[in-house]
Amino acid sequence: MVSDAADGPGDRTDAADGTDSPIVDRWLALDRGWQALALGLGVVAAHAAGQAVGLF
């Protein structure tokens, strides 16, 4: 299993060249584990909000 720590600082940010978006740059600078955590928390929050208003 390959560690994310082995990724160099510019390995995944090359795909964002030309976006000129600080949000995209910050997202791509995150480790994959932090990206997965943030995405998971966002899904849980959306589900909880949907339950609160009676959608789910």
All heavy atoms as TSV, in Angstrom:
chain	resi	resn	atom	element	x	y	z
A	1	MET	N	N	0.847	-1.172	0.000
A	1	MET	CA	C	0.000	0.000	0.000
A	1	MET	C	C	0.894	1.236	0.000
A	1	MET	O	O	1.817	1.340	0.777
A	1	MET	CB	C	-0.901	-0.039	1.237
A	1	MET	CG	C	-1.926	1.036	1.223
A	1	MET	SD	S	-3.324	0.673	2.279
A	1	MET	CE	C	-2.715	1.212	3.848
A	2	VAL	N	N	0.590	2.169	-0.867
A	2	VAL	CA	C	1.397	3.368	-1.004
A	2	VAL	C	C	0.815	4.460	-0.130
A	2	VAL	O	O	-0.388	4.700	-0.121
A	2	VAL	CB	C	1.429	3.831	-2.482
A	2	VAL	CG1	C	2.199	5.116	-2.620
A	2	VAL	CG2	C	2.023	2.749	-3.355
A	3	SER	N	N	1.667	5.136	0.596
A	3	SER	CA	C	1.227	6.207	1.485
A	3	SER	C	C	1.004	7.489	0.707
A	3	SER	O	O	1.682	7.776	-0.269
A	3	SER	CB	C	2.290	6.439	2.557
A	3	SER	OG	O	1.991	7.572	3.309
A	4	ASP	N	N	0.035	8.280	1.159
A	4	ASP	CA	C	-0.194	9.593	0.556
A	4	ASP	C	C	0.954	10.542	0.860
A	4	ASP	O	O	1.161	11.517	0.158
A	4	ASP	CB	C	-1.487	10.209	1.062
A	4	ASP	CG	C	-2.706	9.499	0.497
A	4	ASP	OD1	O	-2.582	8.899	-0.577
A	4	ASP	OD2	O	-3.764	9.549	1.132
A	5	ALA	N	N	1.695	10.248	1.932
A	5	ALA	CA	C	2.827	11.094	2.292
A	5	ALA	C	C	3.917	11.032	1.232
A	5	ALA	O	O	4.743	11.924	1.140
A	5	ALA	CB	C	3.383	10.681	3.652
A	6	ALA	N	N	3.897	9.986	0.405
A	6	ALA	CA	C	4.897	9.858	-0.647
A	6	ALA	C	C	4.621	10.791	-1.820
A	6	ALA	O	O	5.475	11.005	-2.656
A	6	ALA	CB	C	4.949	8.401	-1.146
A	7	ASP	N	N	3.397	11.334	-1.870
A	7	ASP	CA	C	3.072	12.283	-2.938
A	7	ASP	C	C	3.888	13.546	-2.759
A	7	ASP	O	O	3.999	14.076	-1.662
A	7	ASP	CB	C	1.581	12.655	-2.909
A	7	ASP	CG	C	0.699	11.498	-3.303
A	7	ASP	OD1	O	1.222	10.546	-3.906
A	7	ASP	OD2	O	-0.504	11.548	-3.005
A	8	GLY	N	N	4.433	14.027	-3.846
A	8	GLY	CA	C	5.186	15.272	-3.784
A	8	GLY	C	C	4.246	16.448	-3.675
A	8	GLY	O	O	3.039	16.328	-3.876
A	9	PRO	N	N	4.770	17.613	-3.372
A	9	PRO	CA	C	3.906	18.781	-3.194
A	9	PRO	C	C	3.169	19.189	-4.458
A	9	PRO	O	O	2.109	19.791	-4.382
A	9	PRO	CB	C	4.859	19.872	-2.730
A	9	PRO	CG	C	6.217	19.405	-3.079
A	9	PRO	CD	C	6.169	17.902	-3.137
A	10	GLY	N	N	3.668	18.876	-5.641
A	10	GLY	CA	C	3.003	19.294	-6.865
A	10	GLY	C	C	2.361	18.170	-7.638
A	10	GLY	O	O	1.943	18.354	-8.765
A	11	ASP	N	N	2.254	16.992	-7.052
A	11	ASP	CA	C	1.757	15.840	-7.787
A	11	ASP	C	C	0.305	15.988	-8.223
A	11	ASP	O	O	-0.052	15.654	-9.330
A	11	ASP	CB	C	1.905	14.555	-6.969
A	11	ASP	CG	C	3.355	14.126	-6.841
A	11	ASP	OD1	O	4.196	14.685	-7.573
A	11	ASP	OD2	O	3.644	13.247	-6.015
A	12	ARG	N	N	-0.562	16.477	-7.342
A	12	ARG	CA	C	-1.976	16.574	-7.688
A	12	ARG	C	C	-2.378	17.987	-8.044
A	12	ARG	O	O	-3.465	18.204	-8.542
A	12	ARG	CB	C	-2.838	16.064	-6.537
A	12	ARG	CG	C	-2.773	14.553	-6.437
A	12	ARG	CD	C	-3.651	14.060	-5.349
A	12	ARG	NE	N	-2.984	14.309	-4.078
A	12	ARG	CZ	C	-3.608	14.522	-2.945
A	12	ARG	NH1	N	-4.898	14.516	-2.899
A	12	ARG	NH2	N	-2.942	14.738	-1.841
A	13	THR	N	N	-1.549	18.959	-7.795
A	13	THR	CA	C	-1.928	20.341	-8.100
A	13	THR	C	C	-1.697	20.680	-9.561
A	13	THR	O	O	-2.166	21.706	-10.020
A	13	THR	CB	C	-1.152	21.334	-7.213
A	13	THR	OG1	O	0.240	21.131	-7.403
A	13	THR	CG2	C	-1.533	21.158	-5.759
A	14	ASP	N	N	-1.005	19.815	-10.300
A	14	ASP	CA	C	-0.783	20.087	-11.717
A	14	ASP	C	C	-2.089	20.127	-12.495
A	14	ASP	O	O	-2.216	20.840	-13.475
A	14	ASP	CB	C	0.145	19.025	-12.321
A	14	ASP	CG	C	1.549	19.102	-11.752
A	14	ASP	OD1	O	1.902	20.166	-11.212
A	14	ASP	OD2	O	2.279	18.108	-11.832
A	15	ALA	N	N	-3.096	19.367	-12.054
A	15	ALA	CA	C	-4.384	19.341	-12.736
A	15	ALA	C	C	-5.144	20.647	-12.550
A	15	ALA	O	O	-6.057	20.948	-13.296
A	15	ALA	CB	C	-5.220	18.176	-12.229
A	16	ALA	N	N	-4.781	21.436	-11.541
A	16	ALA	CA	C	-5.515	22.670	-11.255
A	16	ALA	C	C	-4.871	23.899	-11.886
A	16	ALA	O	O	-5.297	25.007	-11.619
A	16	ALA	CB	C	-5.606	22.867	-9.748
A	17	ASP	N	N	-3.861	23.712	-12.713
A	17	ASP	CA	C	-3.226	24.858	-13.349
A	17	ASP	C	C	-4.246	25.612	-14.190
A	17	ASP	O	O	-4.981	25.041	-14.965
A	17	ASP	CB	C	-2.062	24.416	-14.239
A	17	ASP	CG	C	-0.880	23.943	-13.418
A	17	ASP	OD1	O	-0.843	24.241	-12.206
A	17	ASP	OD2	O	0.006	23.277	-13.979
A	18	GLY	N	N	-4.312	26.914	-13.995
A	18	GLY	CA	C	-5.205	27.732	-14.779
A	18	GLY	C	C	-6.582	27.906	-14.172
A	18	GLY	O	O	-7.422	28.549	-14.763
A	19	THR	N	N	-6.836	27.328	-12.993
A	19	THR	CA	C	-8.163	27.489	-12.400
A	19	THR	C	C	-8.316	28.852	-11.754
A	19	THR	O	O	-9.413	29.381	-11.701
A	19	THR	CB	C	-8.442	26.408	-11.346
A	19	THR	OG1	O	-7.454	26.491	-10.327
A	19	THR	CG2	C	-8.451	25.031	-11.971
A	20	ASP	N	N	-7.227	29.402	-11.225
A	20	ASP	CA	C	-7.243	30.704	-10.557
A	20	ASP	C	C	-8.263	30.763	-9.425
A	20	ASP	O	O	-8.811	31.806	-9.132
A	20	ASP	CB	C	-7.521	31.831	-11.556
A	20	ASP	CG	C	-6.395	31.971	-12.563
A	20	ASP	OD1	O	-5.236	31.692	-12.198
A	20	ASP	OD2	O	-6.679	32.350	-13.710
A	21	SER	N	N	-8.548	29.628	-8.808
A	21	SER	CA	C	-9.492	29.580	-7.705
A	21	SER	C	C	-8.757	29.175	-6.433
A	21	SER	O	O	-8.205	28.081	-6.376
A	21	SER	CB	C	-10.605	28.576	-8.003
A	21	SER	OG	O	-11.405	28.401	-6.864
A	22	PRO	N	N	-8.759	30.038	-5.424
A	22	PRO	CA	C	-8.067	29.678	-4.185
A	22	PRO	C	C	-8.717	28.499	-3.468
A	22	PRO	O	O	-8.042	27.740	-2.795
A	22	PRO	CB	C	-8.133	30.944	-3.343
A	22	PRO	CG	C	-9.193	31.778	-3.947
A	22	PRO	CD	C	-9.305	31.377	-5.380
A	23	ILE	N	N	-10.028	28.326	-3.651
A	23	ILE	CA	C	-10.706	27.196	-3.017
A	23	ILE	C	C	-10.232	25.889	-3.629
A	23	ILE	O	O	-9.951	24.918	-2.922
A	23	ILE	CB	C	-12.237	27.345	-3.134
A	23	ILE	CG1	C	-12.692	28.563	-2.344
A	23	ILE	CG2	C	-12.943	26.087	-2.669
A	23	ILE	CD1	C	-14.142	28.911	-2.522
A	24	VAL	N	N	-10.127	25.844	-4.955
A	24	VAL	CA	C	-9.650	24.640	-5.633
A	24	VAL	C	C	-8.203	24.364	-5.246
A	24	VAL	O	O	-7.836	23.221	-4.985
A	24	VAL	CB	C	-9.797	24.777	-7.164
A	24	VAL	CG1	C	-9.133	23.617	-7.886
A	24	VAL	CG2	C	-11.259	24.871	-7.545
A	25	ASP	N	N	-7.395	25.395	-5.191
A	25	ASP	CA	C	-5.992	25.209	-4.814
A	25	ASP	C	C	-5.862	24.649	-3.403
A	25	ASP	O	O	-5.058	23.753	-3.157
A	25	ASP	CB	C	-5.229	26.529	-4.915
A	25	ASP	CG	C	-5.062	26.987	-6.351
A	25	ASP	OD1	O	-5.183	26.139	-7.262
A	25	ASP	OD2	O	-4.835	28.188	-6.554
A	26	ARG	N	N	-6.665	25.160	-2.471
A	26	ARG	CA	C	-6.607	24.667	-1.092
A	26	ARG	C	C	-7.118	23.231	-1.008
A	26	ARG	O	O	-6.597	22.422	-0.263
A	26	ARG	CB	C	-7.403	25.567	-0.157
A	26	ARG	CG	C	-6.701	26.899	0.059
A	26	ARG	CD	C	-7.344	27.678	1.131
A	26	ARG	NE	N	-7.155	27.001	2.407
A	26	ARG	CZ	C	-7.334	27.560	3.577
A	26	ARG	NH1	N	-7.709	28.817	3.639
A	26	ARG	NH2	N	-7.158	26.888	4.682
A	27	TRP	N	N	-8.185	22.917	-1.775
A	27	TRP	CA	C	-8.739	21.562	-1.754
A	27	TRP	C	C	-7.715	20.561	-2.282
A	27	TRP	O	O	-7.518	19.498	-1.712
A	27	TRP	CB	C	-10.025	21.509	-2.576
A	27	TRP	CG	C	-10.620	20.141	-2.634
A	27	TRP	CD1	C	-10.538	19.261	-3.667
A	27	TRP	CD2	C	-11.370	19.483	-1.608
A	27	TRP	NE1	N	-11.196	18.107	-3.351
A	27	TRP	CE2	C	-11.717	18.215	-2.095
A	27	TRP	CE3	C	-11.785	19.857	-0.329
A	27	TRP	CZ2	C	-12.465	17.314	-1.345
A	27	TRP	CZ3	C	-12.519	18.952	0.412
A	27	TRP	CH2	C	-12.851	17.701	-0.095
A	28	LEU	N	N	-7.058	20.913	-3.369
A	28	LEU	CA	C	-6.081	19.996	-3.956
A	28	LEU	C	C	-4.813	19.884	-3.119
A	28	LEU	O	O	-4.088	18.895	-3.235
A	28	LEU	CB	C	-5.736	20.439	-5.384
A	28	LEU	CG	C	-6.877	20.286	-6.378
A	28	LEU	CD1	C	-6.484	20.865	-7.727
A	28	LEU	CD2	C	-7.307	18.847	-6.517
A	29	ALA	N	N	-4.542	20.867	-2.273
A	29	ALA	CA	C	-3.370	20.820	-1.411
A	29	ALA	C	C	-3.590	19.892	-0.220
A	29	ALA	O	O	-2.633	19.480	0.425
A	29	ALA	CB	C	-3.012	22.222	-0.924
A	30	LEU	N	N	-4.856	19.550	0.065
A	30	LEU	CA	C	-5.154	18.670	1.189
A	30	LEU	C	C	-4.743	17.240	0.883
A	30	LEU	O	O	-4.797	16.795	-0.266
A	30	LEU	CB	C	-6.648	18.679	1.504
A	30	LEU	CG	C	-7.220	19.913	2.155
A	30	LEU	CD1	C	-8.733	19.770	2.271
A	30	LEU	CD2	C	-6.607	20.151	3.512
A	31	ASP	N	N	-4.395	16.521	1.917
A	31	ASP	CA	C	-4.119	15.094	1.806
A	31	ASP	C	C	-5.429	14.374	1.468
A	31	ASP	O	O	-6.515	14.841	1.817
A	31	ASP	CB	C	-3.577	14.629	3.172
A	31	ASP	CG	C	-3.191	13.181	3.163
A	31	ASP	OD1	O	-2.590	12.730	2.173
A	31	ASP	OD2	O	-3.490	12.487	4.154
A	32	ARG	N	N	-5.356	13.234	0.797
A	32	ARG	CA	C	-6.569	12.521	0.395
A	32	ARG	C	C	-7.422	12.113	1.585
A	32	ARG	O	O	-8.646	12.064	1.492
A	32	ARG	CB	C	-6.195	11.281	-0.420
A	32	ARG	CG	C	-5.712	11.624	-1.794
A	32	ARG	CD	C	-5.468	10.366	-2.613
A	32	ARG	NE	N	-4.801	10.715	-3.836
A	32	ARG	CZ	C	-3.673	10.173	-4.251
A	32	ARG	NH1	N	-3.090	9.252	-3.538
A	32	ARG	NH2	N	-3.135	10.551	-5.371
A	33	GLY	N	N	-6.802	11.809	2.699
A	33	GLY	CA	C	-7.558	11.450	3.890
A	33	GLY	C	C	-8.403	12.602	4.393
A	33	GLY	O	O	-9.557	12.428	4.791
A	34	TRP	N	N	-7.842	13.807	4.383
A	34	TRP	CA	C	-8.592	14.990	4.815
A	34	TRP	C	C	-9.701	15.307	3.820
A	34	TRP	O	O	-10.781	15.764	4.190
A	34	TRP	CB	C	-7.673	16.189	4.987
A	34	TRP	CG	C	-6.820	16.080	6.198
A	34	TRP	CD1	C	-5.475	15.875	6.239
A	34	TRP	CD2	C	-7.248	16.141	7.566
A	34	TRP	NE1	N	-5.047	15.814	7.538
A	34	TRP	CE2	C	-6.109	15.972	8.377
A	34	TRP	CE3	C	-8.482	16.322	8.180
A	34	TRP	CZ2	C	-6.182	15.988	9.762
A	34	TRP	CZ3	C	-8.550	16.332	9.560
A	34	TRP	CH2	C	-7.404	16.164	10.333
A	35	GLN	N	N	-9.432	15.079	2.518
A	35	GLN	CA	C	-10.469	15.292	1.519
A	35	GLN	C	C	-11.635	14.339	1.762
A	35	GLN	O	O	-12.798	14.741	1.706
A	35	GLN	CB	C	-9.924	15.073	0.109
A	35	GLN	CG	C	-9.022	16.170	-0.389
A	35	GLN	CD	C	-8.470	15.851	-1.767
A	35	GLN	OE1	O	-8.541	14.731	-2.254
A	35	GLN	NE2	N	-7.902	16.860	-2.405
A	36	ALA	N	N	-11.332	13.078	2.039
A	36	ALA	CA	C	-12.378	12.086	2.287
A	36	ALA	C	C	-13.166	12.438	3.542
A	36	ALA	O	O	-14.402	12.308	3.567
A	36	ALA	CB	C	-11.758	10.693	2.417
A	37	LEU	N	N	-12.472	12.879	4.582
A	37	LEU	CA	C	-13.154	13.267	5.816
A	37	LEU	C	C	-14.087	14.449	5.576
A	37	LEU	O	O	-15.247	14.439	6.001
A	37	LEU	CB	C	-12.136	13.612	6.903
A	37	LEU	CG	C	-12.715	14.097	8.228
A	37	LEU	CD1	C	-13.525	12.994	8.890
A	37	LEU	CD2	C	-11.616	14.584	9.144
A	38	ALA	N	N	-13.608	15.472	4.882
A	38	ALA	CA	C	-14.422	16.653	4.613
A	38	ALA	C	C	-15.637	16.300	3.758
A	38	ALA	O	O	-16.755	16.765	4.021
A	38	ALA	CB	C	-13.581	17.727	3.924
A	39	LEU	N	N	-15.438	15.460	2.752
A	39	LEU	CA	C	-16.546	15.065	1.892
A	39	LEU	C	C	-17.566	14.244	2.678
A	39	LEU	O	O	-18.780	14.460	2.555
A	39	LEU	CB	C	-16.022	14.269	0.696
A	39	LEU	CG	C	-17.041	13.871	-0.356
A	39	LEU	CD1	C	-17.694	15.109	-0.958
A	39	LEU	CD2	C	-16.381	13.038	-1.431
A	40	GLY	N	N	-17.088	13.327	3.509
A	40	GLY	CA	C	-17.993	12.518	4.324
A	40	GLY	C	C	-18.795	13.357	5.302
A	40	GLY	O	O	-19.996	13.148	5.481
A	41	LEU	N	N	-18.134	14.309	5.949
A	41	LEU	CA	C	-18.846	15.187	6.877
A	41	LEU	C	C	-19.878	16.044	6.149
A	41	LEU	O	O	-20.957	16.321	6.688
A	41	LEU	CB	C	-17.855	16.074	7.636
A	41	LEU	CG	C	-16.989	15.352	8.669
A	41	LEU	CD1	C	-15.953	16.314	9.242
A	41	LEU	CD2	C	-17.828	14.739	9.764
A	42	GLY	N	N	-19.546	16.451	4.933
A	42	GLY	CA	C	-20.506	17.219	4.141
A	42	GLY	C	C	-21.738	16.397	3.789
A	42	GLY	O	O	-22.873	16.898	3.841
A	43	VAL	N	N	-21.542	15.127	3.448
A	43	VAL	CA	C	-22.667	14.243	3.128
A	43	VAL	C	C	-23.536	14.025	4.362
A	43	VAL	O	O	-24.771	14.077	4.293
A	43	VAL	CB	C	-22.163	12.900	2.554
A	43	VAL	CG1	C	-23.271	11.870	2.489
A	43	VAL	CG2	C	-21.545	13.107	1.189
A	44	VAL	N	N	-22.899	13.780	5.503
A	44	VAL	CA	C	-23.650	13.580	6.746
A	44	VAL	C	C	-24.423	14.848	7.114
A	44	VAL	O	O	-25.585	14.778	7.518
A	44	VAL	CB	C	-22.701	13.151	7.895
A	44	VAL	CG1	C	-23.400	13.192	9.236
A	44	VAL	CG2	C	-22.151	11.758	7.625
A	45	ALA	N	N	-23.799	16.009	6.965
A	45	ALA	CA	C	-24.477	17.268	7.278
A	45	ALA	C	C	-25.669	17.500	6.349
A	45	ALA	O	O	-26.734	17.944	6.796
A	45	ALA	CB	C	-23.496	18.432	7.187
A	46	ALA	N	N	-25.503	17.196	5.071
A	46	ALA	CA	C	-26.606	17.364	4.125
A	46	ALA	C	C	-27.754	16.413	4.462
A	46	ALA	O	O	-28.935	16.784	4.387
A	46	ALA	CB	C	-26.116	17.129	2.703
A	47	HIS	N	N	-27.418	15.191	4.845
A	47	HIS	CA	C	-28.450	14.234	5.205
A	47	HIS	C	C	-29.185	14.685	6.474
A	47	HIS	O	O	-30.427	14.600	6.547
A	47	HIS	CB	C	-27.838	12.856	5.408
A	47	HIS	CG	C	-28.847	11.793	5.705
A	47	HIS	ND1	N	-29.722	11.314	4.768
A	47	HIS	CD2	C	-29.127	11.131	6.853
A	47	HIS	CE1	C	-30.494	10.406	5.323
A	47	HIS	NE2	N	-30.160	10.270	6.601
A	48	ALA	N	N	-28.428	15.148	7.461
A	48	ALA	CA	C	-29.051	15.614	8.708
A	48	ALA	C	C	-29.950	16.822	8.444
A	48	ALA	O	O	-31.040	16.929	9.010
A	48	ALA	CB	C	-27.974	15.965	9.734
A	49	ALA	N	N	-29.500	17.740	7.579
A	49	ALA	CA	C	-30.319	18.895	7.247
A	49	ALA	C	C	-31.591	18.460	6.503
A	49	ALA	O	O	-32.672	18.998	6.749
A	49	ALA	CB	C	-29.521	19.876	6.389
A	50	GLY	N	N	-31.449	17.485	5.631
A	50	GLY	CA	C	-32.623	16.973	4.917
A	50	GLY	C	C	-33.617	16.316	5.859
A	50	GLY	O	O	-34.834	16.471	5.692
A	51	GLN	N	N	-33.109	15.585	6.856
A	51	GLN	CA	C	-34.005	14.967	7.837
A	51	GLN	C	C	-34.691	16.033	8.697
A	51	GLN	O	O	-35.864	15.881	9.054
A	51	GLN	CB	C	-33.228	14.007	8.741
A	51	GLN	CG	C	-32.937	12.681	8.098
A	51	GLN	CD	C	-32.317	11.698	9.072
A	51	GLN	OE1	O	-31.591	12.094	9.976
A	51	GLN	NE2	N	-32.611	10.431	8.884
A	52	ALA	N	N	-33.978	17.092	8.994
A	52	ALA	CA	C	-34.543	18.143	9.838
A	52	ALA	C	C	-35.723	18.838	9.169
A	52	ALA	O	O	-36.672	19.251	9.843
A	52	ALA	CB	C	-33.471	19.172	10.201
A	53	VAL	N	N	-35.669	18.950	7.849
A	53	VAL	CA	C	-36.774	19.599	7.148
A	53	VAL	C	C	-37.770	18.601	6.570
A	53	VAL	O	O	-38.736	18.988	5.920
A	53	VAL	CB	C	-36.258	20.550	6.033
A	53	VAL	CG1	C	-35.462	21.693	6.615
A	53	VAL	CG2	C	-35.488	19.794	4.971
A	54	GLY	N	N	-37.525	17.320	6.809
A	54	GLY	CA	C	-38.477	16.294	6.402
A	54	GLY	C	C	-38.315	15.754	4.994
A	54	GLY	O	O	-39.253	15.174	4.443
A	55	LEU	N	N	-37.162	15.929	4.378
A	55	LEU	CA	C	-36.955	15.416	3.024
A	55	LEU	C	C	-36.555	13.943	3.004
A	55	LEU	O	O	-36.909	13.226	2.067
A	55	LEU	CB	C	-35.870	16.232	2.305
A	55	LEU	CG	C	-36.229	17.672	1.972
A	55	LEU	CD1	C	-35.046	18.387	1.335
A	55	LEU	CD2	C	-37.429	17.723	1.045
A	56	PHE	N	N	-35.816	13.510	3.998
A	56	PHE	CA	C	-35.326	12.121	4.017
A	56	PHE	C	C	-35.957	11.337	5.131
A	56	PHE	O	O	-36.147	11.743	6.206
A	56	PHE	CB	C	-33.800	12.072	4.178
A	56	PHE	CG	C	-33.067	12.689	3.033
A	56	PHE	CD1	C	-32.304	13.836	3.217
A	56	PHE	CD2	C	-33.107	12.144	1.768
A	56	PHE	CE1	C	-31.605	14.399	2.180
A	56	PHE	CE2	C	-32.413	12.705	0.719
A	56	PHE	CZ	C	-31.663	13.827	0.921
